[in-house]
Amino acid sequence: MTAALLAGLLAGYGIAIPVGAVGAYLVALTARTSLRVGACAALGVAVADGLYALVAVLGGSALAGLIAPAAVPLRWAAAAVLVTLAALTAARAIRQHRTPADGGIPADRVSAPRAFAALLGITLLNPATVVYFAALVIGDHATVARSGATAAVFVAAAFAASASWQLLLAGGGALLGRAVTGPRGRLATALASSVLITVLAAHLLVSA
């Protein structure tokens, strides 16, 4: 059981720590909204990672084989969603900078449930996640999938690891939001995050 717990934690951190386009968007979203919205978005990413860990434990290599032919279309879809989010972020930031409401600093009107659903959907579009977990499960089947209990511990640990990292990113975004208080600062960070997300989305396609 302890081995399955450690394997799940390592797997969860292994997929979560490399900060890609989704992580960059999570930080930027929290900086523009609130920690509550960012935390819900972070949990959306973690739930997707947990679901893929569960799918890998249940389906293993067979499921990874079924997903492989759709990997390229899914990668394109994920890149398209991310580029769209980057464009909307930049357009909204420019619009709000030009016409701030009541002379104050506008914040994006994104509800916590909407943020959760958006990040859940974006993360689910990444087929590499389930292939990653499937490879781990296949490579260490005796530890991870020895029984229903060890499989449950592995999935729960992977979710917890991913959630803790994503919440850390959201916390960083909240600190950034408090530090960047002026309209020009918010515009600059929004545009910078849009550029970064677009670059990372392009890298997602190039590395396919």
Residue, then its C-alpha position, 0 to 999 in steps of 0.5 A: m500500500t505504501a509503495a502504491l501511495l509513493a508511486g501515485l505521488l511521484a506520478g502526480y507530481g511528474i505530470a503536474i510540475p512541468v509548467g506548460a500552457v495550462g499552468a501558465y493560463l492557470v497562473a494568469l487567470t488567478a492573477r486576473t480574478s481571485l484565489r477562489v476562482g484560481a483554486c477551482a480551476a486548479l482542481g479542474v486540472a487535478v480532477a482531469d489528472g485523477l480521471y486519467a490515472l483511473v482510466a490508465v489503471l482500469g484500461g492499461s495498454a489497451l486504452a492507450g492503444l485506442i487513444a493513440p490514433a486520435a492523439v494528433p487531432l486531440r493535440w490540435a484541438a488542445a492547441a486551438v483551445l489554448v490559442t483561443l483563450a490567449a486571444l480572448t485574454a489579450a482582447r479583454a485586457i486591451r478592452q478593459h484597459r481602454t475603458p475601465a469601469d468607474g475608473g477602477i481596475p476591472a477583473d475578469r468576470v469568470s465564475a469558479p464553476r466555469a473556471f473548473a469546467a474550462l480547465l478540466g476540459i482543456t486538460l482532458l484534451n491532452p492524450a499524453t496524460v493518459v498515455y503517461f499514466a498507462a505507461l507507469v501502470i504497465g511498467d509497475h503493474a505489481t505495485v499499482a494494480r495488484s488489487g483494487a485497494t492499491a489501485a485506489v491509493f495510486v489514483a488518490a495519491a496522483f490526484a492529491a499530488s496534482a492538486s497540491w501543485q496546481l493550487l501552488l500555481a494558483g497561489g502564485g497567481a494570486l500573489l501576482g494579482r496583488a502585486v500588479t495593481g495598476p491598469r498598465g501592470r494588468l495589461a502587461t501581464a495579460l499580454a505577456s501571458s497570452v504570448l506565453i500560452t500561444v508559444l507553448a501551444a505552438h510547442l505542443l504541436v511541434s513536439a507531436 
